[in-house]
Amino acid sequence: MRSGENTEQQPSLIAANVTYGLDEFKHRTGLGDAGLRQARRSGLKVRYVHNRGFVIGSDWFEYLEEKSTTNPPGPAEGQDPRRRSEGGEA
């Protein structure tokens, strides 16, 4: 490796017609273990063959279509976004 080279790998593309092992899928999407668990609980299809998990790219795109929003995340439900947290000075 060259001096000054970034050792952290960046997420890669997902293709709809490709099947990814879970490790490769996590690498390509940038999801960690907790993120993948949450996605699975929320409906991401993971298929198992011989005790190995796989995600099909088209299932990932379907999951994104179902779960994504065009609105950025806002304050937690029931909180006034103009109000500072307790203990903080204005």
Buried (B, 14 or more C-beta within 10 A) or exposed (E): EEEEEEEEEEEEEBBEEBBBEBEBBBBBBEBEEEEBEEBBEEEBBBEEEEEEBBBBBBBBEBBEEEEEEEEEEEEEEEEEEEEEEEEEEE
